Amino acid sequence: MPPVFLTLLMVLAAGVPGRADTGPGAPYGLLCELLRDPAEAVITDPTPELSWIVNDDRRGAVQSAYQVLVASSEALLQRDEGDLWDSGKVISGRSVGISYAGAPLAPHTTYWWKVRTWDAEGRASPYSAPQAFHTGAFEDEERAFPGESRWVQRADGSWVLENRQRATYHDRQPRRLIRLGPGHYVADFGRAAFGTLAFTVDGPTEADSVTVYLGERKQADQTVHKNPGRTHIGFKQVRLALEPGPRHYTVDLPRHRSRYPNSQVLAEHMPEVAPFRYAEIVAPPAVTVEQMVQQALLYPFDESAANFRSSNAALDRVWGLCRYTLRATPFLSLYLDGNRERMPYEADAYIQQLGHYAVDREHAVARYTLNFLLFNPSWPTEWHLHTVLMAYADYLYTGDTEFIETYYDDLKAKTLLALAREDGLISTRTGRVTDAFLASIHYRGDDFRDIVDWPPSWEVDPEKADYPGQRTPGERDGYVFTPINTVVNAFHYAALVRMAEMAAAIGRGDEAAALRDRAARVKRSV
């Protein structure tokens, strides 16, 4: 195998060009409550956390102080007046999670903020560009769970989410548009996305209809694969009425519904979507399709935040797929299993979280998914333990301890210490899974049990299989379940170690020491 040469560049925002040694530049990359664009959301925390990137590319450069201004109008801020909060010069190297400490903020109001920094030699930077943020309702009484994010309609009629960014629709032209015959057209958009189809037709002379097929697979004849079976590969078929004459149409997909308790749905004001790369239209011969557009629902993404190049084209394509996946899959503004259940799972979300951190400076969607799963967990034992791993990753990548401080007891319960025997090992089969325990981890189902890898797959008659993998009955490699399972306790150990680190980060030294002792006991027993 030939050697592969890699160049990996991770930047937190647009690169800062070199400059003479004149002190720091204006801070950039401002975040309010981890949101890069808080003007496209509403904030429900009356004391929001503010963060920025220090703009100083000199070797060994550090921030020695900062000054934050928060104003009730952009005009005041342009005059360097913070009528809500002028922090003054604060001697600190901290640039993440700075809690607002000014006059009380009012709900349903727009504010502006900016910041400047000082370097180790005491030289001040210019102020950053101002950033606007909107406050929403500060009360939580009507929320389904602590931290629930709801849709809010603004005065201009637009909709935004509380404390998280929203995905938006983007028009994509096909990479190939093929006419297979009279009235028969196929488009290849190059990449799958959750979206719908818009198209323009010329004709018919009288009312008629077309059939639209959307799918993630195609057949050898270039048409959409129309028999996905049980593979969960995207496919939709819609019959659409046509009016006489040239017109523009958007496919109105049926609303996605699921029987699962934590499944997510699109808000009613948003057109429904399905995953597809290929679109096929079968129309009367007299109808000409003049344009087909994929309206892709994509999460905000900074294309300049990370880059990867190598001498291996296949590896570069893998990188591109990874990056695109984290733009296309959080289409409901939290991490999901995909289109099958549209439901978050802790282990899946943990992988998505780490992947997202690697390709973009994006923290809000991971934070909200973590918040959701803390109070709306799935059933596997190990998945609950992953909640602690997610919280620790959130802390490492944001430097923000607010979530840990707010939900420390809930996170500690997710280590599943209540299931431990005298030797430190945990089990779901020793009578310790009580109603009180399940309530402590916010699990409301009746199927709390170990998963290890994955539930056994179903037996399928080879003659009826849609793909070869269906013929294999099970994916556990012969793993034998016992009352004490090594996989479960390995995750328990990892959760204890990370919980100890988080306890120390918020000043709970005694708790940290006790958790480290419990982790050491588990390690000895395993």
C-alpha positions in Angstrom: 0.0 0.0 0.0 1.5 3.4 -1.0 2.1 5.9 1.8 -0.6 8.5 2.5 0.5 12.0 3.3 -1.9 14.1 5.4 -2.4 17.7 6.0 -5.1 18.4 8.7 -6.0 22.0 9.5 -8.4 22.7 12.3 -9.3 26.4 12.8 -11.9 27.8 14.9 -13.0 30.4 12.3 -11.5 32.1 9.4 -7.7 32.1 9.6 -6.1 35.3 10.9 -3.4 36.6 8.5 0.0 37.5 9.9 0.6 41.1 10.9 3.2 43.2 12.6 3.7 43.0 16.3 1.2 45.7 17.2 -0.9 43.8 19.8 -4.0 41.7 19.5 -6.6 42.1 16.8 -10.3 42.5 17.4 -11.8 39.3 19.0 -14.0 37.2 16.6 -16.1 34.1 16.7 -18.5 35.5 19.3 -21.0 33.1 20.9 -24.0 33.8 23.1 -25.2 30.7 24.9 -23.0 28.7 22.5 -24.9 30.1 19.5 -22.9 31.5 16.6 -25.9 33.4 15.3 -28.1 34.2 18.4 -30.0 36.7 16.3 -31.6 33.6 14.7 -32.8 32.2 18.0 -34.2 33.4 21.3 -32.3 33.0 24.6 -34.2 31.9 27.7 -31.3 32.3 30.2 -31.6 35.7 31.9 -27.8 35.6 32.5 -26.5 34.3 29.2 -22.9 33.0 28.8 -20.7 34.9 26.4 -17.6 33.6 24.6 -15.1 34.7 21.9 -11.9 33.8 20.2 -8.7 35.8 21.1 -7.3 37.3 17.9 -3.6 37.1 18.4 -1.5 34.7 16.3 1.9 35.5 17.8 3.7 32.5 19.4 2.9 32.3 23.1 0.3 35.1 23.0 -2.2 35.1 25.8 -5.2 37.2 26.8 -4.5 39.0 30.1 -7.8 40.9 30.4 -11.1 41.6 28.7 -13.9 44.2 28.7 -17.5 43.3 27.7 -20.1 45.9 26.7 -23.8 45.0 26.5 -26.2 47.7 25.2 -29.9 48.1 24.5 -29.2 49.5 21.0 -26.6 49.0 18.4 -26.1 52.8 18.2 -25.0 52.9 21.8 -22.6 50.0 21.3 -21.1 51.8 18.3 -20.3 54.7 20.6 -18.7 52.2 23.0 -21.4 52.6 25.6 -22.7 49.6 27.5 -25.9 50.9 29.2 -26.8 47.4 30.4 -23.3 46.2 31.3 -19.8 47.6 31.1 -17.6 45.0 32.8 -14.7 47.3 32.9 -11.2 45.8 32.5 -11.4 42.4 34.0 -8.0 40.8 34.7 -8.5 37.2 33.4 -7.4 34.9 30.6 -10.9 33.4 30.4 -12.7 33.8 27.0 -15.4 31.2 27.3 -18.6 31.0 29.4 -18.4 34.6 30.8 -21.8 35.0 32.6 -23.6 38.2 31.9 -23.5 40.4 35.1 -25.2 43.6 34.2 -28.6 45.1 34.8 -31.5 42.6 34.6 -32.4 41.7 31.1 -36.0 41.9 30.0 -37.8 39.0 28.2 -38.7 39.3 24.5 -36.1 42.1 23.9 -33.1 42.5 21.6 -29.6 43.4 22.9 -26.2 43.9 21.4 -22.8 43.1 22.8 -19.1 43.3 22.0 -15.8 42.6 23.6 -12.1 43.7 23.5 -9.1 42.0 25.1 -5.6 42.9 26.4 -2.4 40.9 25.7 0.4 40.1 28.2 2.1 43.4 27.6 -1.1 45.3 28.4 -1.9 46.3 24.9 -5.7 46.5 24.1 -7.3 45.1 21.0 -10.0 46.9 19.0 -13.5 45.9 20.0 -15.1 43.0 18.2 -17.9 43.5 15.7 -21.2 43.7 17.6 -23.4 40.7 17.9 -27.2 40.9 18.5 -29.2 38.4 20.6 -32.9 38.1 21.5 -34.3 37.1 24.8 -37.4 35.0 25.1 -39.5 33.7 28.0 -37.5 33.2 31.2 -40.0 31.1 33.0 -40.0 27.3 32.7 -43.4 26.2 34.2 -44.9 25.0 31.0 -41.9 23.1 29.6 -42.2 19.3 29.2 -38.8 18.9 30.8 -36.0 21.2 32.1 -34.3 23.0 29.2 -37.0 22.1 26.6 -36.5 24.2 23.5 -39.7 25.4 21.8 -40.5 27.2 18.5 -41.2 30.9 18.8 -42.9 33.0 16.2 -41.4 36.5 15.9 -43.2 39.7 15.2 -42.2 39.5 11.5 -43.9 36.1 11.2 -40.6 34.1 11.1 -40.0 31.1 13.4 -37.0 30.5 15.5 -36.0 28.1 18.3 -35.2 28.7 21.9 -31.5 28.3 22.7 -30.6 26.5 19.5 -30.1 27.2 15.8 -32.6 26.0 13.3 -32.1 24.2 10.0 -33.1 26.0 6.9 -34.1 25.0 3.3 -31.5 25.3 0.6 -32.3 25.0 -3.2 -29.9 22.6 -4.9 -29.7 22.1 -8.7 -29.3 18.6 -10.0 -25.8 17.4 -11.1 -27.5 15.5 -13.9 -31.0 15.9 -15.3 -31.9 13.1 -17.7 -34.9 12.8 -20.1 -35.6 9.0 -20.4 -38.5 9.5 -22.7 -41.6 11.6 -23.3 -42.7 13.0 -19.9 -40.1 10.8 -18.0 -37.3 12.6 -16.2 -34.7 11.7 -13.6 -32.5 14.0 -11.6 -29.3 13.1 -9.6 -28.5 15.8 -7.0 -25.1 14.3 -6.1 -25.8 13.9 -2.4 -28.7 12.7 -0.3 -30.4 15.2 1.9 -33.5 15.5 4.0 -35.7 17.6 1.8 -38.5 17.8 -0.8 -38.7 18.5 -4.5 -39.7 21.5 -6.4 -40.1 21.5 -10.2 -41.4 23.5 -13.1 -43.5 22.0 -15.9 -44.7 23.3 -19.3 -48.2 21.8 -19.9 -50.5 20.1 -19.9 -53.4 21.7 -21.9 -55.9 20.3 -19.4 -55.8 19.1 -15.8 -53.7 15.9 -15.3 -51.3 14.4 -12.8 -47.7 13.3 -12.4 -46.1 10.6 -10.2 -43.0 11.7 -8.3 -40.5 9.2 -6.9 -37.8 10.3 -4.4 -35.1 7.8 -3.2 -31.6 7.3 -2.0 -30.9 4.4 -4.4 -31.1 4.2 -8.2 -31.4 1.2 -10.5 -29.3 0.3 -13.5 -31.7 2.1 -15.9 -31.1 5.3 -13.8 -34.7 5.3 -12.4 -35.3 5.5 -8.6 -35.2 2.1 -6.8 -38.7 1.6 -5.7 -38.5 -1.5 -3.4 -36.4 -0.5 -0.3 -37.9 -3.4 1.7 -36.8 -3.3 5.4 -33.6 -1.5 4.7 -34.8 1.9 5.8 -33.2 3.4 2.7 -35.2 6.5 1.8 -38.1 6.2 -0.7 -41.3 8.1 -1.3 -43.9 8.0 -4.0 -46.3 10.9 -4.4 -49.0 11.6 -7.0 -49.4 15.2 -7.7 -52.3 17.0 -9.6 -51.3 19.3 -12.4 -53.1 22.4 -13.5 -53.2 23.5 -17.2 -50.3 25.6 -18.4 -46.8 26.2 -17.2 -46.6 26.1 -13.4 -44.2 25.6 -10.5 -44.9 22.9 -8.0 -43.5 21.8 -4.6 -44.0 18.2 -3.5 -46.1 18.1 -0.3 -44.9 15.0 1.4 -47.1 13.3 4.0 -46.2 14.2 7.6 -43.7 11.8 9.2 -45.3 10.0 12.2 -43.6 7.5 14.5 -44.8 5.3 17.3 -41.7 5.8 19.4 -42.0 8.0 22.5 -39.0 10.2 21.9 -39.4 10.6 18.1 -39.1 14.1 16.8 -41.3 15.7 14.2 -41.0 18.8 12.0 -42.9 21.8 13.2 -46.2 22.3 11.3 -45.0 25.5 9.7 -42.2 23.6 8.0 -42.7 21.5 4.8 -42.1 17.8 5.4 -38.9 16.2 4.3 -37.6 12.7 3.3 -34.0 11.6 2.5 -33.3 11.4 -1.2 -30.6 11.9 -3.7 -32.5 10.9 -6.8 -35.9 12.2 -8.1 -37.9 10.7 -10.9 -41.0 12.3 -12.5 -43.4 10.3 -14.7 -45.8 12.6 -16.5 -48.1 12.6 -19.5 -46.0 12.6 -22.7 -47.1 16.2 -23.5 -45.7 17.5 -20.3 -42.1 18.9 -20.3 -40.2 19.2 -17.0 -38.1 22.3 -17.3 -36.5 22.4 -13.8 -36.1 20.2 -10.8 -34.7 21.5 -7.4 -33.9 19.6 -4.2 -35.0 21.8 -1.3 -32.6 20.4 1.3 -33.1 21.1 5.0 -29.6 21.7 6.3 -28.2 22.7 9.7 -26.0 25.8 9.8 -22.4 24.9 9.0 -19.1 26.9 8.7 -17.3 25.5 5.7 -14.1 27.3 6.7 -14.0 25.9 10.3 -11.9 22.8 9.4 -10.1 21.4 6.4 -8.4 18.1 5.5 -6.2 17.2 2.5 -4.2 14.0 1.7 -2.5 12.3 -1.2 -5.3 9.7 -1.2 -8.5 10.7 -3.1 -10.6 8.1 -1.3 -9.6 9.3 2.1 -10.4 12.9 1.1 -13.8 11.7 0.0 -14.3 10.0 3.4 -13.5 13.4 5.1 -15.9 15.2 2.8 -18.7 12.6 3.7 -18.0 13.0 7.4 -18.2 16.8 7.2 -21.4 16.8 5.0 -23.1 14.2 7.3 -22.9 16.7 10.2 -24.6 19.3 8.1 -27.3 17.1 6.7 -28.3 14.9 9.6 -29.2 17.4 12.4 -32.1 18.7 10.3 -34.3 18.7 13.4 -31.7 20.7 15.4 -30.6 17.7 17.5 -28.9 14.4 16.8 -31.1 11.6 15.6 -30.8 8.0 14.5 -31.8 9.0 10.9 -35.1 8.7 9.2 -36.2 5.3 10.7 -37.3 6.6 14.1 -36.2 10.2 14.1 -35.3 9.7 17.7 -32.1 10.5 19.6 -30.0 7.7 21.2 -27.2 8.4 23.6 -24.5 6.3 22.0 -25.4 7.5 18.5 -25.4 11.1 19.7 -22.0 10.7 21.4 -20.5 9.7 18.1 -22.2 12.5 16.2 -21.1 15.0 18.9 -17.4 14.1 18.6 -17.7 14.1 14.9 -19.3 17.5 14.8 -16.6 18.9 17.1 -14.0 17.6 14.6 -15.5 19.4 11.5 -17.1 22.6 12.8 -17.0 25.0 15.7 -20.5 24.0 16.7 -21.6 23.2 20.2 -25.3 24.1 20.6 -26.8 21.1 18.9 -24.7 18.7 21.0 -25.6 20.6 24.2 -29.4 20.5 23.4 -29.2 16.8 22.5 -27.5 16.1 25.8 -30.1 18.1 27.6 -32.9 16.2 25.9 -31.5 12.8 26.5 -30.8 13.5 30.2 -34.5 13.7 30.8 -35.8 11.6 27.9 -33.4 8.6 27.8 -33.6 5.5 25.7 -33.7 1.9 27.2 -30.1 0.4 27.1 -28.1 0.4 30.3 -24.9 1.5 28.4 -26.7 4.3 26.7 -27.5 5.9 30.0 -23.8 5.8 30.9 -23.1 7.6 27.6 -24.9 10.6 28.9 -22.0 11.2 31.2 -19.5 10.8 28.4 -21.5 13.4 26.4 -21.5 15.8 29.3 -17.7 15.4 29.7 -17.1 16.0 26.0 -19.3 19.1 26.2 -17.2 20.4 29.0 -13.9 19.6 27.3 -14.8 21.3 24.0 -16.7 24.3 25.4 -14.9 25.0 28.7 -18.3 25.8 30.1 -19.4 24.2 33.4 -22.9 25.6 33.6 -24.5 22.4 32.4 -22.6 20.3 34.9 -23.4 22.7 37.8 -27.1 22.8 36.9 -27.6 19.1 36.4 -24.8 17.6 38.6 -27.1 15.2 40.6 -28.9 14.0 37.4 -25.6 13.3 35.7 -24.2 11.5 38.8 -27.3 9.2 38.8 -26.4 8.3 35.2 -23.2 6.7 36.3 -25.6 4.0 37.7 -23.8 3.8 41.1 -27.1 2.7 42.6 -26.7 -0.6 40.8 -23.3 -1.4 42.3 -22.5 -4.4 44.4 -19.9 -4.4 47.2 -17.1 -5.0 44.7 -18.2 -2.0 42.6 -19.6 -3.9 39.6 -23.1 -3.0 38.4 -25.8 -5.3 37.2 -29.4 -5.0 36.0 -30.2 -8.5 37.3 -29.6 -8.3 41.0 -32.9 -6.6 42.2 -31.5 -3.1 42.3 -33.6 -1.8 39.4 -36.4 -0.3 41.5 -39.0 2.3 40.6 -37.0 4.8 42.7 -33.8 4.0 40.7 -35.6 4.4 37.3 -37.1 7.7 38.4 -33.6 8.9 39.4 -32.4 8.4 35.8 -35.6 9.7 34.3 -36.5 6.5 32.6 -40.2 6.0 32.1 -40.2 2.8 30.1 -40.4 -0.9 31.1 -37.4 -2.3 29.2 -34.3 -1.1 30.9 -31.6 -3.8 30.1 -28.1 -4.3 28.7 -27.5 -4.0 25.0 -23.7 -4.8 24.7 -23.7 -4.3 20.9 -27.1 -4.5 19.2 -30.3 -6.6 19.5 -30.2 -9.8 17.5 -31.4 -9.2 13.9 -34.3 -11.1 12.5 -34.1 -14.4 10.5 -34.9 -13.7 6.9 -35.6 -16.2 4.1 -32.7 -15.7 1.6 -35.3 -15.7 -1.2 -37.0 -12.7 0.3 -33.9 -10.8 1.5 -33.4 -7.2 0.2 -29.7 -7.2 0.9 -27.2 -9.9 2.0 -26.9 -8.7 5.6 -30.5 -9.8 6.3 -29.4 -13.4 6.1 -27.2 -13.2 9.2 -29.2 -13.8 12.4 -27.5 -11.6 15.0 -24.6 -9.2 15.4 -23.2 -10.0 18.9 -20.4 -12.3 17.8 -21.4 -15.0 20.3 -21.4 -12.7 23.3 -22.8 -14.6 26.3 -24.9 -12.5 28.7 -24.4 -13.0 32.5 -25.7 -11.1 35.5 -22.4 -9.1 35.4 -21.4 -8.0 31.9 -17.9 -6.7 31.1 -19.1 -4.2 28.5 -21.5 -2.6 30.8 -18.9 -2.3 33.6 -16.3 -0.9 31.2 -18.7 2.0 30.4 -19.5 2.3 34.1 -15.8 2.7 34.9 -15.4 5.3 32.1 -18.4 7.2 33.4 -17.1 7.3 37.0 -13.7 8.6 35.8 -15.3 11.4 33.8 -17.8 12.2 36.5 -14.9 12.7 38.9 -13.2 15.1 36.5 -16.5 17.1 36.2 -16.9 17.2 40.0 -13.4 18.6 40.3 -14.1 21.2 37.6 -17.0 22.7 39.7 -15.1 22.6 43.0 -16.6 19.4 44.5 -13.3 18.0 45.6 -14.6 15.4 48.1 -17.1 14.1 45.5 -14.3 13.8 42.9 -12.1 11.8 45.3 -15.0 9.4 46.2 -15.8 8.9 42.5 -12.2 8.1 41.7 -12.1 5.6 44.5 -15.2 3.9 43.1 -13.7 3.8 39.7 -10.5 2.2 41.1 -12.7 -0.5 42.8 -14.5 -1.3 39.5 -11.1 -1.5 37.7 -9.8 -4.0 40.3 -12.9 -6.1 40.1 -13.0 -6.2 36.3 
